[in-house]
Amino acid sequence: MPEKKVEMNNRLFVGNLSFETTEIALNDLFAQAGKVNSADLIQDKFSGKSRGFAFVEMGSEEEANKAIEMFNGKEVDGRNIKVNIARPREDRPSGGGGFGGGRREGGGGRRQRY
């Protein structure tokens, strides 16, 4: 079965956010440009603190373009935010987590004596 390609021209990347900015504030801000389907503030999985960027999905491509025009470079919570169309997520190799992966043998323990 052919893979269905999803157009994501209404999904925005919002960067350079203040660590104080909330999802509610983002939702309220972007609602000025049109319907907001979702506002996802990305948080560190260990500390729970904001990582300074978010993804906002607008109701349509036209509303997304309007949001870019209205908010790209605008000061929000003391920072000039960056707003543009989100790129599709790239597939990442599973496993090693970027640290080489694989099994590591040896080290520690007692050596066998012959």
N, C-alpha and C positions, 0 to 999 in steps of 0.2 A: 504494500500500500504506500503511495507517495506521501512524503512528509508534508504536512500543512505548514506553510510559512505564515507567520503572524506579523502584520505590520505594526510597528510600535512608534509611529510618528506622533502619538499623543502622550508618550511617556517621557518625562523630563528628568534630567540630572540637575540637581541643585547643589552647588559646591560653595566652599568658603563660608559655611554657616558658622555663626557663633555657637559655642558649646551650650549657651543658654537658650537657644531657639528650640521650641517644642513643636510636636506634630500638629497640635491645635493651632498654633500661631501660623505655621506653614499653610494649613488648610484654609484658614481665614484670609491670609494674604493672597493665595492663588485663586480663591473664589472670586476675587475682584476681576479676574480675567475670564471666568466662566465656570462651568461645572467641574468640580474636583471629584474624581472617582476614588482616589486614595492618595495619602501623603505618608510615606514611610521614611522616617528618620532612622538612619543606620547607626546602630549602637555597638560598642565594643561588647563582645559576648562574655567577657570576664568581669569587667567593671560596671557594665550597664550604662556607661557615659556615652554621649554623642561622639561620633567620629568626624563630625563637621560636614557631612553631606547627606543628601536625601534623594529619594525618587518620588516625583509627583506625577500621577496619571490624570490627565485632563479628559474631559468628556469627548473632545474631538480634536482633530489635527489643527483646525482653525483656532480653537481656544488655546491649544499648546503654543502655536505661533504668536498669538496675542500675549500670552504670559511671558514668552521670551522677550518680546519687544518691551513689555512693561517693566520687567524685573531684572533682566540681565544688567549687572553693574549697579543696581540699586542698593542703597545702604539699608541693611536690616540688622537690628540689634548691634549696631556699631561696626558691621563688616559689609564690604561690597560683595554681594553674592554673584555667583556665576550660574546662569541658567541656559541649558541647551538640550537638544534632543538626546535622550539616552541611547547609547550604543547597545546592541544586543550583547548579552552576557556570553563570554567566551567559555567554551568547554575547557575544564582544567583536568589534568591527569589525576586519577585517584591514587590514593596510597600515601607516599612519603611526605606529603604536606610541605614540599619544597625544601626539605632538609636531606635529600639524598635517598631516603627510604631504604628499603631492603633490610636484610638481617645483618646484624653485627655480632660477630662471635669473638670469644676471648675476653680478656680483661677480668680482673677480680678473681676471687676464689683461690683455692690451693692447687699447686701443680702436683701432678702425680710423680712419685719418685719411683725410680726403677731399681 
